[in-house]
Amino acid sequence: MIQVYGGGEYPAYVIDDDTLREELLDPLEAREWCEGTPDHPDAVSFWRMLGELDRALGSGQRALHVLEPGTPRWAAAAVRLAHVHHWRGEYEEAHDLLDAAEDVFAGAGEGGGPHGPMLAFVHQHRAKALFDEGRHAEAAQQARRALQLREGHAATALVASTRQTLARILQSLGDEERVR
């Protein structure tokens, strides 16, 4: 069964089982949403999904510039911008932003305290970046950590996306072992 994310007030999308990338169900709707809500924090993500990576980058950089560094809102924006860098193949920049966001969310204590769901968000996005880099063992470790933080604490759809991520990464690890 395919899990649909968003919908309602946000554009709907699915996550591709092979690439782990989000795919919009209605790109025209997403474009209209972004143009109508250019300052919405999630516009960065939808511009990225539309393939408008330069626009997503600019939007994400503006969001970071206006937010107070070290705050949870800044860290959430950093994760969104990291995902743009990831899709642009700029892994060092992506990991630097994910590290900064992780520091903010982990500052609430083990498991992230009230920010545990956002800490899971960091680990899942790091897993996807590592997956695209071909660093599958590290990606699996990050996906397992995200799942640990989400199980029993997050919405069913978020847990499902993390399980999907982990399953794909483990499949790649299995394929690598069969080749050796």
C-alpha positions in Angstrom: 0.0 0.0 0.0 1.4 3.4 -1.0 1.5 6.0 1.8 0.4 9.5 0.7 1.8 12.4 2.7 0.4 15.9 2.9 -2.9 16.6 1.3 -5.5 18.9 2.7 -3.7 22.2 3.3 -0.4 20.9 1.9 0.4 19.4 -1.6 0.3 15.6 -1.5 3.3 13.4 -2.2 4.6 9.9 -2.0 8.1 8.6 -1.3 9.6 6.5 -4.1 10.6 3.0 -2.8 13.8 2.9 -4.8 15.2 6.5 -4.6 13.6 7.5 -1.2 12.8 10.8 -2.8 9.5 12.6 -2.5 7.4 12.7 -5.6 4.5 15.2 -5.8 1.1 13.8 -6.9 0.1 17.1 -8.5 3.1 19.3 -9.4 0.8 22.2 -10.6 -1.0 22.3 -7.3 2.4 22.3 -5.5 3.7 25.1 -7.6 0.5 27.2 -7.0 0.8 26.4 -3.2 4.4 27.6 -3.2 3.7 30.8 -5.1 0.7 31.5 -2.8 2.7 30.8 0.4 6.3 31.8 -0.4 7.2 32.5 3.2 5.8 29.2 4.6 8.6 27.1 6.1 7.6 24.1 4.0 7.9 26.0 0.7 11.6 25.1 0.7 10.6 21.4 0.7 8.0 21.7 -2.1 10.3 23.8 -4.3 12.8 21.0 -3.9 10.3 18.3 -4.8 9.4 20.4 -7.9 13.1 20.2 -8.9 13.4 24.0 -8.4 16.6 23.5 -6.4 18.0 27.0 -6.9 14.7 28.5 -5.7 14.5 26.0 -2.8 18.1 27.0 -1.9 17.3 30.7 -1.9 14.1 30.2 0.1 15.9 28.0 2.7 18.8 30.4 3.1 16.4 33.3 3.6 14.5 31.3 6.2 17.8 30.6 8.2 18.8 34.3 7.9 15.6 35.6 9.6 15.5 33.0 12.4 17.5 33.0 15.6 20.4 30.5 15.3 20.3 27.7 17.9 16.5 27.7 18.2 14.2 24.8 17.3 12.6 26.8 14.5 16.1 27.6 13.1 17.1 23.9 13.4 14.0 22.8 11.5 14.8 25.2 8.8 18.4 23.9 8.7 17.1 20.4 8.1 14.9 21.5 5.2 17.9 23.4 3.7 20.2 20.4 4.3 17.8 18.3 2.2 18.1 20.8 -0.6 21.9 20.6 -0.4 21.6 16.8 -0.4 19.5 16.9 -3.6 22.1 19.2 -5.2 24.8 16.7 -4.4 26.4 19.1 -1.8 26.8 16.6 0.9 29.3 18.4 3.0 27.0 21.4 3.3 24.1 19.1 4.0 25.9 17.2 6.8 27.1 20.5 8.4 23.5 21.8 8.6 22.3 18.4 9.9 25.0 18.5 12.6 23.9 21.9 13.7 20.3 20.9 13.8 21.1 17.7 15.7 23.0 19.8 18.3 19.9 22.0 18.9 17.4 19.1 19.1 19.7 16.8 21.2 20.3 19.7 23.6 16.9 18.8 25.2 18.5 15.6 26.6 18.6 11.9 25.6 16.1 11.2 22.9 15.6 14.9 22.3 13.1 15.3 25.1 10.3 17.4 23.6 12.3 17.7 20.4 12.7 13.9 20.0 10.5 13.9 16.9 12.6 16.5 15.3 15.8 14.7 16.2 14.3 11.7 14.4 13.7 14.0 11.4 17.5 14.8 11.4 18.5 11.2 11.6 16.1 10.2 8.8 17.3 12.9 6.5 21.0 12.1 7.3 20.2 8.5 6.4 18.8 9.5 3.0 21.9 11.7 2.3 24.2 8.9 3.3 22.2 6.4 1.2 22.7 8.6 -1.9 26.4 8.9 -1.1 26.6 5.1 -1.2 27.5 5.0 2.6 24.8 2.4 3.3 26.1 1.0 6.6 26.2 4.5 8.1 22.8 5.2 6.5 21.3 2.1 8.1 22.6 3.2 11.5 21.0 6.6 11.1 17.7 5.2 9.9 17.6 2.7 12.9 18.1 5.7 15.3 15.3 7.6 13.6 13.0 4.6 13.9 13.9 4.1 17.6 13.0 7.8 18.3 9.8 7.6 16.3 8.3 4.2 17.3 5.6 4.8 19.9 6.0 8.5 19.8 5.2 9.7 16.2 2.3 9.6 13.8 1.9 6.3 12.0 2.8 7.9 8.6 6.1 9.2 10.0 7.0 5.7 11.4 6.0 4.2 8.0 8.3 6.6 6.2 11.2 5.7 8.5 10.5 2.0 8.0 10.5 2.5 4.3 13.8 4.3 4.5 15.4 1.6 6.6 14.0 -1.2 4.4 15.5 0.3 1.3 18.8 0.9 2.9 19.0 -2.7 4.2 18.0 -4.0 0.8 21.1 -2.1 -0.6 23.3 -3.5 2.1 22.1 -7.0 1.2 22.8 -6.4 -2.5 26.3 -5.2 -1.6 26.9 -8.4 0.4 25.7 -10.6 -2.5 28.1 -8.9 -4.9 31.1 -9.5 -2.6 
